[in-house]
Amino acid sequence: MADAQTAKYAFTLTVDEVKDLGLDIVGNPTITHTTGTDSGTLTAATTVPVTKTYSDTISLAVGAAALDLTSLPGPESTTITFDGLKVQLVKIVATEGNVGPITFVTAGANGYNLFGTDNASAEQIEIQAGGVLMMYHVNLAEDVDATHKAVTITGTGTDSFSIILVAG
């Protein structure tokens, strides 16, 4: 039996704001800010397919690390490759005790833009200690290949982060 992936995602943010209007007889009104919940389940058979998953907790070595999306360490000494696939979902959690932020950038050589659709852009994202980033690319990221595969990560000392990447 081949490996099977089922990726369940949910993005929601709701903020209840109580306006202090200084009213004596009636309560202060509550305003709810939300864009609703965006959620779903992806498999190899969905319109946005998922067929491979990588997850790890990575500690920087002297403030640096790199991801090669064609050669990721897998379970039991295996290698996971996203070659020919698109990164569909990304979740990164910077460890709360980190000294500083962790920065993810399209590598200079064979760079892959983990956060957008155009590998020609040198986009970067900085995640503060304790911060969380989650993205859903809706099958619009570019394919991983030999010339679009590398992500450079920088930070402070041995700061760390957890990452899950889902591709299809």
PANUZA-521314 format. One record per atom (N, C-alpha, C): residue number from 1; atom name; z, x, y. Coordinates in pm, 1 decimal. Layout:
# residues N
<zado NUM, "CA", <Z, X, Y>>
...
//
This chain:
# residues 168
<zado 1, "N", <0.0, 83.5, -117.9>>
<zado 1, "CA", <0.0, 0.0, 0.0>>
<zado 1, "C", <0.0, 88.2, 124.4>>
<zado 2, "N", <-84.1, 55.9, 219.7>>
<zado 2, "CA", <-92.6, 132.0, 344.3>>
<zado 2, "C", <23.2, 94.9, 437.0>>
<zado 3, "N", <55.6, 186.4, 527.8>>
<zado 3, "CA", <157.9, 158.4, 627.9>>
<zado 3, "C", <118.0, 35.7, 709.3>>
<zado 4, "N", <214.4, -43.3, 749.1>>
<zado 4, "CA", <189.1, -161.1, 832.7>>
<zado 4, "C", <282.5, -157.6, 953.1>>
<zado 5, "N", <231.7, -193.0, 1068.0>>
<zado 5, "CA", <309.1, -193.5, 1191.6>>
<zado 5, "C", <320.9, -336.6, 1243.5>>
<zado 6, "N", <437.9, -373.7, 1289.5>>
<zado 6, "CA", <459.5, -498.0, 1362.8>>
<zado 6, "C", <540.9, -459.9, 1485.1>>
<zado 7, "N", <478.6, -467.5, 1602.3>>
<zado 7, "CA", <544.8, -428.5, 1726.9>>
<zado 7, "C", <582.5, -553.6, 1804.5>>
<zado 8, "N", <711.5, -572.9, 1825.8>>
<zado 8, "CA", <761.3, -686.9, 1903.0>>
<zado 8, "C", <808.5, -634.3, 2037.7>>
<zado 9, "N", <757.1, -694.1, 2145.4>>
<zado 9, "CA", <795.3, -648.6, 2278.3>>
<zado 9, "C", <839.0, -767.8, 2362.2>>
<zado 10, "N", <926.2, -741.0, 2460.9>>
<zado 10, "CA", <971.1, -844.0, 2555.1>>
<zado 10, "C", <1007.2, -775.5, 2686.5>>
<zado 11, "N", <947.2, -823.2, 2792.7>>
<zado 11, "CA", <977.9, -775.6, 2927.1>>
<zado 11, "C", <1032.1, -895.1, 3005.7>>
<zado 12, "N", <1150.4, -883.5, 3059.4>>
<zado 12, "CA", <1205.9, -990.5, 3140.5>>
<zado 12, "C", <1296.4, -930.9, 3247.3>>
<zado 13, "N", <1295.0, -991.9, 3362.5>>
<zado 13, "CA", <1386.2, -954.9, 3469.7>>
<zado 13, "C", <1413.3, -1081.2, 3550.2>>
<zado 14, "N", <1539.2, -1121.0, 3555.2>>
<zado 14, "CA", <1581.0, -1237.8, 3631.2>>
<zado 14, "C", <1699.2, -1197.2, 3717.8>>
<zado 15, "N", <1691.3, -1229.6, 3845.9>>
<zado 15, "CA", <1798.2, -1197.6, 3939.8>>
<zado 15, "C", <1841.8, -1326.9, 4008.0>>
<zado 16, "N", <1971.9, -1359.1, 3999.4>>
<zado 16, "CA", <2027.5, -1472.4, 4072.2>>
<zado 16, "C", <2092.2, -1419.0, 4198.8>>
<zado 17, "N", <2042.8, -1464.8, 4312.3>>
<zado 17, "CA", <2093.7, -1421.4, 4442.6>>
<zado 17, "C", <2164.3, -1539.8, 4508.6>>
<zado 18, "N", <2292.4, -1521.5, 4540.9>>
<zado 18, "CA", <2367.2, -1626.2, 4610.1>>
<zado 18, "C", <2365.0, -1593.9, 4758.7>>
<zado 19, "N", <2304.7, -1684.5, 4835.7>>
<zado 19, "CA", <2293.9, -1665.9, 4980.9>>
<zado 19, "C", <2423.9, -1708.0, 5046.6>>
<zado 20, "N", <2484.7, -1619.1, 5122.7>>
<zado 20, "CA", <2607.4, -1651.4, 5195.7>>
<zado 20, "C", <2568.9, -1706.9, 5331.9>>
<zado 21, "N", <2566.1, -1839.8, 5339.8>>
<zado 21, "CA", <2525.5, -1905.6, 5463.9>>
<zado 21, "C", <2645.6, -1945.7, 5550.0>>
<zado 22, "N", <2766.2, -1917.2, 5500.2>>
<zado 22, "CA", <2885.3, -1948.5, 5578.2>>
<zado 22, "C", <2910.0, -2097.8, 5592.0>>
<zado 23, "N", <2867.1, -2175.4, 5494.2>>
<zado 23, "CA", <2885.0, -2320.3, 5500.4>>
<zado 23, "C", <3024.7, -2357.7, 5454.9>>
<zado 24, "N", <3085.9, -2454.8, 5523.6>>
<zado 24, "CA", <3222.5, -2497.0, 5489.7>>
<zado 24, "C", <3226.1, -2610.1, 5387.8>>
<zado 25, "N", <3130.1, -2699.1, 5391.7>>
<zado 25, "CA", <3138.7, -2820.0, 5311.5>>
<zado 25, "C", <3060.5, -2809.2, 5180.8>>
<zado 26, "N", <2950.2, -2734.9, 5179.4>>
<zado 26, "CA", <2869.6, -2721.6, 5056.9>>
<zado 26, "C", <2868.6, -2576.6, 5010.0>>
<zado 27, "N", <2843.3, -2559.5, 4883.8>>
<zado 27, "CA", <2837.3, -2424.3, 4828.0>>
<zado 27, "C", <2713.7, -2349.5, 4874.8>>
<zado 28, "N", <2721.2, -2221.1, 4866.1>>
<zado 28, "CA", <2606.6, -2137.6, 4901.3>>
<zado 28, "C", <2497.2, -2153.5, 4796.6>>
<zado 29, "N", <2372.0, -2162.0, 4839.3>>
<zado 29, "CA", <2263.2, -2182.2, 4743.0>>
<zado 29, "C", <2232.3, -2055.1, 4664.0>>
<zado 30, "N", <2185.5, -2076.7, 4541.0>>
<zado 30, "CA", <2142.4, -1965.8, 4455.8>>
<zado 30, "C", <1990.1, -1965.2, 4450.7>>
<zado 31, "N", <1933.3, -1848.3, 4472.6>>
<zado 31, "CA", <1789.5, -1828.9, 4459.6>>
<zado 31, "C", <1768.2, -1743.5, 4335.7>>
<zado 32, "N", <1681.7, -1789.7, 4245.2>>
<zado 32, "CA", <1651.7, -1714.2, 4124.0>>
<zado 32, "C", <1515.7, -1647.8, 4139.9>>
<zado 33, "N", <1513.8, -1516.1, 4124.5>>
<zado 33, "CA", <1390.4, -1436.8, 4130.4>>
<zado 33, "C", <1350.6, -1401.4, 3987.1>>
<zado 34, "N", <1229.2, -1435.5, 3946.0>>
<zado 34, "CA", <1181.4, -1399.3, 3813.3>>
<zado 34, "C", <1029.8, -1411.5, 3807.0>>
<zado 35, "N", <971.5, -1334.8, 3720.3>>
<zado 35, "CA", <829.0, -1351.9, 3689.3>>
<zado 35, "C", <814.4, -1406.1, 3547.7>>
<zado 36, "N", <924.5, -1452.6, 3490.9>>
<zado 36, "CA", <922.1, -1505.4, 3354.8>>
<zado 36, "C", <937.6, -1394.4, 3253.8>>
<zado 37, "N", <910.8, -1427.7, 3129.9>>
<zado 37, "CA", <919.0, -1331.8, 3020.5>>
<zado 37, "C", <780.3, -1307.9, 2964.3>>
<zado 38, "N", <744.4, -1183.4, 2953.5>>
<zado 38, "CA", <619.4, -1144.4, 2889.0>>
<zado 38, "C", <658.6, -1083.7, 2755.8>>
<zado 39, "N", <615.6, -1148.2, 2648.5>>
<zado 39, "CA", <654.6, -1099.6, 2516.8>>
<zado 39, "C", <545.8, -1132.0, 2415.5>>
<zado 40, "N", <555.7, -1066.7, 2301.7>>
<zado 40, "CA", <458.5, -1091.7, 2196.6>>
<zado 40, "C", <484.8, -1005.9, 2075.5>>
<zado 41, "N", <400.7, -1023.5, 1977.1>>
<zado 41, "CA", <406.4, -945.6, 1854.2>>
<zado 41, "C", <266.4, -894.2, 1826.0>>
<zado 42, "N", <254.6, -764.6, 1802.4>>
<zado 42, "CA", <125.7, -701.0, 1775.4>>
<zado 42, "C", <123.9, -646.0, 1633.6>>
<zado 43, "N", <8.0, -658.0, 1568.3>>
<zado 43, "CA", <-13.9, -601.8, 1435.1>>
<zado 43, "C", <-154.3, -542.3, 1432.0>>
<zado 44, "N", <-195.5, -492.8, 1319.8>>
<zado 44, "CA", <-330.9, -438.6, 1306.1>>
<zado 44, "C", <-436.0, -547.6, 1323.7>>
<zado 45, "N", <-399.7, -673.7, 1300.4>>
<zado 45, "CA", <-496.2, -783.2, 1305.5>>
<zado 45, "C", <-501.7, -854.6, 1440.7>>
<zado 46, "N", <-412.2, -821.2, 1535.4>>
<zado 46, "CA", <-413.1, -889.1, 1664.6>>
<zado 46, "C", <-521.6, -830.7, 1754.4>>
<zado 47, "N", <-555.9, -905.0, 1860.9>>
<zado 47, "CA", <-659.3, -859.1, 1955.2>>
<zado 47, "C", <-624.1, -722.2, 2011.9>>
<zado 48, "N", <-497.7, -702.7, 2046.4>>
<zado 48, "CA", <-448.1, -569.3, 2081.1>>
<zado 48, "C", <-385.9, -515.2, 1953.3>>
<zado 49, "N", <-456.8, -424.3, 1884.8>>
<zado 49, "CA", <-408.7, -380.0, 1753.6>>
<zado 49, "C", <-303.7, -268.6, 1763.3>>
<zado 50, "N", <-216.7, -265.4, 1664.7>>
<zado 50, "CA", <-125.2, -151.7, 1649.6>>
<zado 50, "C", <-128.1, -106.9, 1504.0>>
<zado 51, "N", <-148.2, 23.4, 1484.9>>
<zado 51, "CA", <-158.9, 77.6, 1349.3>>
<zado 51, "C", <-73.7, 201.7, 1326.4>>
<zado 52, "N", <-23.0, 262.5, 1433.5>>
<zado 52, "CA", <59.8, 383.8, 1420.1>>
<zado 52, "C", <175.2, 377.6, 1518.7>>
<zado 53, "N", <290.0, 432.9, 1477.5>>
<zado 53, "CA", <408.8, 438.0, 1562.8>>
<zado 53, "C", <470.9, 576.4, 1555.6>>
<zado 54, "N", <515.6, 623.7, 1671.1>>
<zado 54, "CA", <589.0, 750.6, 1680.5>>
<zado 54, "C", <717.2, 722.0, 1757.2>>
<zado 55, "N", <828.9, 773.6, 1708.0>>
<zado 55, "CA", <954.8, 764.9, 1782.8>>
<zado 55, "C", <1036.5, 890.5, 1758.4>>
<zado 56, "N", <1111.7, 928.9, 1861.2>>
<zado 56, "CA", <1192.9, 1049.7, 1849.3>>
<zado 56, "C", <1288.7, 1057.3, 1967.0>>
<zado 57, "N", <1391.4, 1137.6, 1952.6>>
<zado 57, "CA", <1474.8, 1179.7, 2064.5>>
<zado 57, "C", <1444.9, 1326.8, 2084.1>>
<zado 58, "N", <1403.0, 1362.0, 2205.0>>
<zado 58, "CA", <1356.3, 1498.3, 2233.0>>
<zado 58, "C", <1445.7, 1563.0, 2336.4>>
<zado 59, "N", <1491.3, 1684.0, 2306.1>>
<zado 59, "CA", <1565.7, 1765.6, 2402.6>>
<zado 59, "C", <1471.3, 1869.6, 2459.4>>
<zado 60, "N", <1474.7, 1885.4, 2590.1>>
<zado 60, "CA", <1391.0, 1986.0, 2654.1>>
<zado 60, "C", <1439.8, 2124.8, 2616.5>>
<zado 61, "N", <1349.1, 2219.1, 2613.6>>
<zado 61, "CA", <1383.1, 2360.1, 2593.5>>
<zado 61, "C", <1351.4, 2430.5, 2724.9>>
<zado 62, "N", <1453.5, 2481.3, 2789.6>>
<zado 62, "CA", <1439.7, 2547.6, 2919.8>>
<zado 62, "C", <1365.3, 2455.4, 3017.3>>
<zado 63, "N", <1400.8, 2326.6, 3015.2>>
<zado 63, "CA", <1346.0, 2230.7, 3109.7>>
<zado 63, "C", <1204.5, 2184.1, 3082.9>>
<zado 64, "N", <1153.6, 2203.1, 2961.8>>
<zado 64, "CA", <1014.8, 2162.7, 2935.6>>
<zado 64, "C", <997.1, 2116.5, 2791.4>>
<zado 65, "N", <895.8, 2030.2, 2774.0>>
<zado 65, "CA", <853.0, 1985.6, 2642.0>>
<zado 65, "C", <708.7, 1938.4, 2655.5>>
<zado 66, "N", <644.6, 1914.7, 2543.8>>
<zado 66, "CA", <505.8, 1866.7, 2544.6>>
<zado 66, "C", <485.2, 1771.8, 2428.1>>
<zado 67, "N", <397.2, 1675.9, 2449.0>>
<zado 67, "CA", <355.2, 1587.0, 2341.1>>
<zado 67, "C", <207.1, 1608.9, 2316.7>>
<zado 68, "N", <170.5, 1629.6, 2191.9>>
<zado 68, "CA", <30.7, 1634.0, 2150.5>>
<zado 68, "C", <8.9, 1509.8, 2066.0>>
<zado 69, "N", <-59.9, 1411.3, 2121.4>>
<zado 69, "CA", <-75.9, 1282.0, 2055.3>>
<zado 69, "C", <-162.9, 1288.2, 1930.7>>
<zado 70, "N", <-222.0, 1404.1, 1902.8>>
<zado 70, "CA", <-297.7, 1420.4, 1778.4>>
<zado 70, "C", <-215.5, 1491.5, 1671.1>>
<zado 71, "N", <-93.5, 1531.9, 1706.9>>
<zado 71, "CA", <-10.8, 1605.4, 1611.6>>
<zado 71, "C", <137.3, 1585.2, 1645.3>>
<zado 72, "N", <187.5, 1466.8, 1612.7>>
<zado 72, "CA", <327.4, 1432.3, 1639.8>>
<zado 72, "C", <408.7, 1445.9, 1512.2>>
<zado 73, "N", <531.5, 1496.5, 1522.7>>
<zado 73, "CA", <612.9, 1510.2, 1401.1>>
<zado 73, "C", <651.0, 1372.8, 1345.6>>
<zado 74, "N", <626.8, 1354.7, 1216.6>>
<zado 74, "CA", <657.3, 1227.7, 1151.8>>
<zado 74, "C", <771.1, 1242.1, 1053.1>>
<zado 75, "N", <803.7, 1134.1, 984.2>>
<zado 75, "CA", <912.4, 1139.1, 885.8>>
<zado 75, "C", <875.1, 1223.7, 764.9>>
<zado 76, "N", <976.0, 1283.4, 705.0>>
<zado 76, "CA", <959.4, 1361.9, 582.1>>
<zado 76, "C", <853.6, 1470.4, 595.8>>
<zado 77, "N", <856.7, 1541.1, 708.4>>
<zado 77, "CA", <767.2, 1654.4, 735.6>>
<zado 77, "C", <620.0, 1615.5, 738.2>>
<zado 78, "N", <590.1, 1491.9, 775.4>>
<zado 78, "CA", <451.2, 1450.3, 790.1>>
<zado 78, "C", <408.6, 1466.2, 935.5>>
<zado 79, "N", <280.9, 1448.7, 962.2>>
<zado 79, "CA", <226.9, 1453.3, 1097.4>>
<zado 79, "C", <161.0, 1319.9, 1128.6>>
<zado 80, "N", <190.7, 1267.2, 1246.4>>
<zado 80, "CA", <131.1, 1141.9, 1292.4>>
<zado 80, "C", <23.1, 1177.6, 1392.6>>
<zado 81, "N", <-95.3, 1119.3, 1377.5>>
<zado 81, "CA", <-201.3, 1141.0, 1475.5>>
<zado 81, "C", <-246.7, 1007.3, 1533.1>>
<zado 82, "N", <-262.1, 1003.2, 1664.0>>
<zado 82, "CA", <-316.9, 886.5, 1732.7>>
<zado 82, "C", <-464.8, 906.8, 1762.3>>
<zado 83, "N", <-528.0, 1007.7, 1701.1>>
<zado 83, "CA", <-668.9, 1038.0, 1726.3>>
<zado 83, "C", <-755.3, 913.8, 1704.3>>
<zado 84, "N", <-836.2, 877.8, 1805.1>>
<zado 84, "CA", <-923.0, 761.7, 1797.3>>
<zado 84, "C", <-855.2, 629.7, 1830.5>>
<zado 85, "N", <-726.5, 634.0, 1863.5>>
<zado 85, "CA", <-650.5, 513.1, 1895.6>>
<zado 85, "C", <-612.2, 510.5, 2042.9>>
<zado 86, "N", <-572.9, 395.1, 2090.5>>
<zado 86, "CA", <-521.4, 378.3, 2226.6>>
<zado 86, "C", <-370.2, 361.7, 2218.8>>
<zado 87, "N", <-297.0, 421.9, 2311.7>>
<zado 87, "CA", <-153.7, 395.3, 2321.3>>
<zado 87, "C", <-139.8, 255.9, 2380.7>>
<zado 88, "N", <-73.4, 166.5, 2307.7>>
<zado 88, "CA", <-60.0, 27.4, 2350.9>>
<zado 88, "C", <74.9, -0.6, 2416.2>>
<zado 89, "N", <181.3, 53.8, 2357.9>>
<zado 89, "CA", <316.9, 32.6, 2409.1>>
<zado 89, "C", <387.6, 166.5, 2424.8>>
<zado 90, "N", <464.7, 177.4, 2533.1>>
<zado 90, "CA", <542.3, 297.9, 2562.0>>
<zado 90, "C", <682.8, 253.6, 2601.0>>
<zado 91, "N", <784.0, 314.0, 2543.1>>
<zado 91, "CA", <921.5, 295.2, 2590.7>>
<zado 91, "C", <988.1, 432.0, 2593.8>>
<zado 92, "N", <1044.4, 465.4, 2710.0>>
<zado 92, "CA", <1114.2, 592.6, 2727.3>>
<zado 92, "C", <1250.8, 563.4, 2787.9>>
<zado 93, "N", <1354.3, 621.8, 2729.7>>
<zado 93, "CA", <1490.2, 608.4, 2780.5>>
<zado 93, "C", <1542.9, 749.0, 2808.0>>
<zado 94, "N", <1569.2, 779.7, 2934.5>>
<zado 94, "CA", <1627.2, 908.8, 2970.1>>
<zado 94, "C", <1777.2, 902.9, 2941.8>>
<zado 95, "N", <1828.4, 1004.2, 2876.0>>
<zado 95, "CA", <1969.5, 1007.6, 2838.9>>
<zado 95, "C", <2057.5, 997.4, 2962.8>>
<zado 96, "N", <2159.3, 913.4, 2953.9>>
<zado 96, "CA", <2246.1, 885.7, 3068.3>>
<zado 96, "C", <2314.5, 1010.8, 3123.6>>
<zado 97, "N", <2350.4, 1105.7, 3039.2>>
<zado 97, "CA", <2420.8, 1225.4, 3084.8>>
<zado 97, "C", <2332.0, 1338.0, 3134.8>>
<zado 98, "N", <2201.8, 1315.3, 3146.2>>
<zado 98, "CA", <2111.1, 1420.2, 3194.1>>
<zado 98, "C", <2151.7, 1467.8, 3333.3>>
<zado 99, "N", <2124.7, 1594.8, 3361.4>>
<zado 99, "CA", <2155.2, 1654.4, 3491.5>>
<zado 99, "C", <2060.9, 1602.7, 3598.8>>
<zado 100, "N", <1935.0, 1582.9, 3563.3>>
<zado 100, "CA", <1835.2, 1538.0, 3660.5>>
<zado 100, "C", <1733.9, 1447.0, 3596.0>>
<zado 101, "N", <1628.6, 1413.3, 3669.9>>
<zado 101, "CA", <1523.7, 1326.7, 3615.6>>
<zado 101, "C", <1435.4, 1399.7, 3515.4>>
<zado 102, "N", <1364.2, 1322.7, 3435.6>>
<zado 102, "CA", <1263.4, 1376.2, 3343.6>>
<zado 102, "C", <1128.3, 1328.7, 3396.1>>
<zado 103, "N", <1032.8, 1420.7, 3407.2>>
<zado 103, "CA", <900.9, 1388.4, 3461.3>>
<zado 103, "C", <796.3, 1400.3, 3351.4>>
<zado 104, "N", <711.8, 1297.3, 3340.9>>
<zado 104, "CA", <602.0, 1292.5, 3244.0>>
<zado 104, "C", <472.7, 1295.5, 3323.6>>
<zado 105, "N", <382.0, 1388.1, 3289.2>>
<zado 105, "CA", <257.1, 1402.3, 3364.0>>
<zado 105, "C", <141.5, 1429.1, 3267.7>>
<zado 106, "N", <23.0, 1384.0, 3306.3>>
<zado 106, "CA", <-98.2, 1415.6, 3231.4>>
<zado 106, "C", <-113.0, 1567.1, 3229.5>>
<zado 107, "N", <-120.5, 1628.0, 3112.5>>
<zado 107, "CA", <-129.1, 1774.1, 3102.5>>
<zado 107, "C", <-255.9, 1824.8, 3170.7>>
<zado 108, "N", <-248.9, 1949.3, 3219.4>>
<zado 108, "CA", <-363.9, 2010.1, 3286.2>>
<zado 108, "C", <-481.6, 2033.8, 3192.8>>
<zado 109, "N", <-453.4, 2073.0, 3069.7>>
<zado 109, "CA", <-559.5, 2095.4, 2969.9>>
<zado 109, "C", <-549.3, 1986.2, 2864.4>>
<zado 110, "N", <-659.9, 1919.8, 2836.3>>
<zado 110, "CA", <-665.5, 1812.9, 2735.9>>
<zado 110, "C", <-565.8, 1701.3, 2763.6>>
<zado 111, "N", <-548.9, 1668.1, 2891.9>>
<zado 111, "CA", <-447.5, 1571.4, 2933.0>>
<zado 111, "C", <-476.2, 1428.2, 2892.1>>
<zado 112, "N", <-368.6, 1356.8, 2858.6>>
<zado 112, "CA", <-375.6, 1213.9, 2829.5>>
<zado 112, "C", <-285.7, 1142.2, 2928.2>>
<zado 113, "N", <-340.4, 1041.3, 2994.6>>
<zado 113, "CA", <-264.8, 963.9, 3091.3>>
<zado 113, "C", <-188.8, 854.4, 3017.1>>
<zado 114, "N", <-63.8, 880.8, 2987.3>>
<zado 114, "CA", <20.3, 789.2, 2911.8>>
<zado 114, "C", <52.0, 661.6, 2990.4>>
<zado 115, "N", <33.7, 664.9, 3122.9>>
<zado 115, "CA", <78.4, 554.3, 3206.7>>
<zado 115, "C", <-34.3, 480.5, 3276.8>>
<zado 116, "N", <-158.1, 508.3, 3242.3>>
<zado 116, "CA", <-268.9, 440.4, 3306.6>>
<zado 116, "C", <-389.6, 435.9, 3216.6>>
<zado 117, "N", <-503.1, 397.7, 3274.2>>
<zado 117, "CA", <-622.7, 382.8, 3192.8>>
<zado 117, "C", <-723.5, 494.1, 3214.6>>
<zado 118, "N", <-701.8, 579.7, 3310.5>>
<zado 118, "CA", <-800.9, 680.5, 3348.0>>
<zado 118, "C", <-745.5, 820.6, 3323.7>>
<zado 119, "N", <-797.2, 886.7, 3221.5>>
<zado 119, "CA", <-749.6, 1022.3, 3190.9>>
<zado 119, "C", <-788.0, 1123.9, 3298.0>>
<zado 120, "N", <-877.9, 1088.1, 3388.6>>
<zado 120, "CA", <-914.3, 1179.3, 3496.5>>
<zado 120, "C", <-807.2, 1182.7, 3604.8>>
<zado 121, "N", <-715.9, 1085.1, 3603.7>>
<zado 121, "CA", <-608.4, 1081.1, 3702.7>>
<zado 121, "C", <-489.9, 1162.2, 3653.0>>
<zado 122, "N", <-430.7, 1238.0, 3741.7>>
<zado 122, "CA", <-313.6, 1318.1, 3706.6>>
<zado 122, "C", <-187.6, 1242.2, 3746.1>>
<zado 123, "N", <-170.0, 1123.1, 3689.6>>
<zado 123, "CA", <-53.8, 1042.4, 3722.9>>
<zado 123, "C", <70.6, 1100.0, 3658.1>>
<zado 124, "N", <183.7, 1076.6, 3724.0>>
<zado 124, "CA", <309.9, 1119.0, 3665.8>>
<zado 124, "C", <415.3, 1014.2, 3694.4>>
<zado 125, "N", <516.0, 1011.0, 3608.7>>
<zado 125, "CA", <628.9, 920.5, 3625.7>>
<zado 125, "C", <756.0, 1000.8, 3605.9>>
<zado 126, "N", <851.8, 975.2, 3693.5>>
<zado 126, "CA", <982.2, 1040.7, 3686.6>>
<zado 126, "C", <1085.5, 935.1, 3649.2>>
<zado 127, "N", <1164.6, 963.5, 3546.0>>
<zado 127, "CA", <1266.8, 870.4, 3500.3>>
<zado 127, "C", <1403.1, 935.7, 3522.4>>
<zado 128, "N", <1484.3, 872.4, 3603.1>>
<zado 128, "CA", <1617.1, 924.2, 3635.2>>
<zado 128, "C", <1709.0, 915.0, 3513.9>>
<zado 129, "N", <1815.4, 994.7, 3512.5>>
<zado 129, "CA", <1913.6, 992.3, 3403.9>>
<zado 129, "C", <1962.4, 849.1, 3383.3>>
<zado 130, "N", <1957.4, 801.3, 3259.2>>
<zado 130, "CA", <1998.4, 665.8, 3226.9>>
<zado 130, "C", <1890.3, 561.6, 3250.1>>
<zado 131, "N", <1776.8, 602.9, 3305.1>>
<zado 131, "CA", <1669.4, 509.8, 3335.7>>
<zado 131, "C", <1585.9, 474.5, 3213.9>>
<zado 132, "N", <1517.7, 360.6, 3223.2>>
<zado 132, "CA", <1433.7, 310.0, 3114.6>>
<zado 132, "C", <1297.5, 273.9, 3171.8>>
<zado 133, "N", <1192.5, 311.6, 3101.4>>
<zado 133, "CA", <1056.2, 273.3, 3137.5>>
<zado 133, "C", <992.0, 210.5, 3015.2>>
<zado 134, "N", <925.2, 95.5, 3035.8>>
<zado 134, "CA", <852.4, 33.1, 2926.0>>
<zado 134, "C", <720.7, -18.7, 2980.4>>
<zado 135, "N", <611.3, 7.6, 2907.9>>
<zado 135, "CA", <478.0, -33.3, 2950.9>>
<zado 135, "C", <400.0, -90.9, 2833.4>>
<zado 136, "N", <313.5, -186.9, 2866.1>>
<zado 136, "CA", <222.8, -248.5, 2769.6>>
<zado 136, "C", <83.1, -236.2, 2828.9>>
<zado 137, "N", <-8.2, -167.6, 2759.4>>
<zado 137, "CA", <-140.6, -136.4, 2814.9>>
<zado 137, "C", <-249.9, -237.9, 2781.4>>
<zado 138, "N", <-222.8, -338.9, 2703.3>>
<zado 138, "CA", <-315.7, -448.5, 2675.3>>
<zado 138, "C", <-451.6, -397.6, 2627.0>>
<zado 139, "N", <-453.0, -293.0, 2547.1>>
<zado 139, "CA", <-574.6, -235.2, 2489.5>>
<zado 139, "C", <-667.7, -174.8, 2595.3>>
<zado 140, "N", <-612.7, -135.3, 2710.7>>
<zado 140, "CA", <-694.7, -80.4, 2818.8>>
<zado 140, "C", <-677.3, 70.1, 2839.3>>
<zado 141, "N", <-583.3, 133.3, 2771.5>>
<zado 141, "CA", <-570.1, 279.1, 2781.1>>
<zado 141, "C", <-690.5, 344.0, 2713.6>>
<zado 142, "N", <-717.3, 467.3, 2750.9>>
<zado 142, "CA", <-829.4, 538.5, 2688.2>>
<zado 142, "C", <-789.4, 586.9, 2549.3>>
<zado 143, "N", <-890.0, 613.6, 2467.9>>
<zado 143, "CA", <-865.4, 663.8, 2333.1>>
<zado 143, "C", <-808.7, 805.0, 2337.9>>
<zado 144, "N", <-721.6, 834.2, 2243.5>>
<zado 144, "CA", <-673.7, 970.0, 2222.3>>
<zado 144, "C", <-784.2, 1043.8, 2146.7>>
<zado 145, "N", <-815.4, 1166.4, 2190.4>>
<zado 145, "CA", <-912.8, 1249.4, 2119.7>>
<zado 145, "C", <-880.9, 1395.9, 2148.4>>
<zado 146, "N", <-964.5, 1485.0, 2103.1>>
<zado 146, "CA", <-938.4, 1628.8, 2115.1>>
<zado 146, "C", <-927.0, 1675.0, 2260.6>>
<zado 147, "N", <-992.8, 1606.4, 2353.1>>
<zado 147, "CA", <-986.2, 1647.8, 2494.0>>
<zado 147, "C", <-895.6, 1558.4, 2577.9>>
<zado 148, "N", <-834.2, 1456.1, 2515.7>>
<zado 148, "CA", <-740.5, 1366.1, 2584.8>>
<zado 148, "C", <-623.2, 1339.4, 2491.3>>
<zado 149, "N", <-526.6, 1432.1, 2492.3>>
<zado 149, "CA", <-419.2, 1421.8, 2393.3>>
<zado 149, "C", <-283.5, 1473.8, 2439.5>>
<zado 150, "N", <-275.9, 1542.9, 2551.9>>
<zado 150, "CA", <-153.7, 1615.9, 2586.8>>
<zado 150, "C", <-78.7, 1555.4, 2705.0>>
<zado 151, "N", <54.6, 1549.2, 2690.0>>
<zado 151, "CA", <144.8, 1504.1, 2795.7>>
<zado 151, "C", <246.4, 1615.4, 2818.4>>
<zado 152, "N", <264.7, 1654.1, 2943.8>>
<zado 152, "CA", <361.6, 1757.3, 2980.0>>
<zado 152, "C", <488.9, 1690.3, 3031.1>>
<zado 153, "N", <603.6, 1740.9, 2987.1>>
<zado 153, "CA", <732.3, 1683.7, 3023.7>>
<zado 153, "C", <818.6, 1794.1, 3083.6>>
<zado 154, "N", <877.8, 1766.8, 3199.5>>
<zado 154, "CA", <966.0, 1864.6, 3262.7>>
<zado 154, "C", <1096.0, 1798.3, 3305.6>>
<zado 155, "N", <1197.2, 1879.4, 3318.7>>
<zado 155, "CA", <1328.0, 1830.4, 3361.2>>
<zado 155, "C", <1419.9, 1948.8, 3383.3>>
<zado 156, "N", <1546.1, 1929.6, 3347.7>>
<zado 156, "CA", <1646.8, 2032.4, 3369.7>>
<zado 156, "C", <1706.0, 2077.5, 3236.5>>
<zado 157, "N", <1704.8, 2206.3, 3211.8>>
<zado 157, "CA", <1771.5, 2263.9, 3094.5>>
<zado 157, "C", <1737.2, 2196.5, 2964.7>>
<zado 158, "N", <1839.7, 2139.6, 2900.1>>
<zado 158, "CA", <1821.5, 2074.0, 2771.1>>
<zado 158, "C", <1837.8, 1922.4, 2782.4>>
<zado 159, "N", <1810.8, 1866.2, 2900.1>>
<zado 159, "CA", <1813.9, 1721.2, 2914.9>>
<zado 159, "C", <1728.1, 1657.7, 2806.2>>
<zado 160, "N", <1754.2, 1530.9, 2774.9>>
<zado 160, "CA", <1684.1, 1467.6, 2663.5>>
<zado 160, "C", <1640.1, 1325.8, 2697.0>>
<zado 161, "N", <1557.1, 1271.8, 2609.4>>
<zado 161, "CA", <1508.8, 1135.1, 2623.1>>
<zado 161, "C", <1469.7, 1083.5, 2485.8>>
<zado 162, "N", <1469.3, 952.3, 2471.9>>
<zado 162, "CA", <1418.5, 887.3, 2351.7>>
<zado 162, "C", <1285.7, 823.1, 2386.3>>
<zado 163, "N", <1193.3, 823.8, 2291.1>>
<zado 163, "CA", <1059.3, 771.0, 2317.1>>
<zado 163, "C", <1008.7, 696.3, 2195.4>>
<zado 164, "N", <938.4, 585.3, 2220.8>>
<zado 164, "CA", <863.3, 514.4, 2118.4>>
<zado 164, "C", <723.8, 493.9, 2172.4>>
<zado 165, "N", <624.2, 534.9, 2095.5>>
<zado 165, "CA", <483.5, 513.2, 2128.4>>
<zado 165, "C", <420.2, 434.1, 2014.4>>
<zado 166, "N", <344.3, 331.2, 2050.2>>
<zado 166, "CA", <275.5, 249.3, 1950.8>>
<zado 166, "C", <127.2, 251.1, 1986.3>>
<zado 167, "N", <42.7, 280.4, 1888.5>>
<zado 167, "CA", <-100.6, 294.3, 1914.9>>
<zado 167, "C", <-182.5, 212.9, 1815.3>>
<zado 168, "N", <-302.6, 180.8, 1856.6>>
<zado 168, "CA", <-393.8, 109.2, 1768.4>>
<zado 168, "C", <-533.0, 106.8, 1827.5>>
//
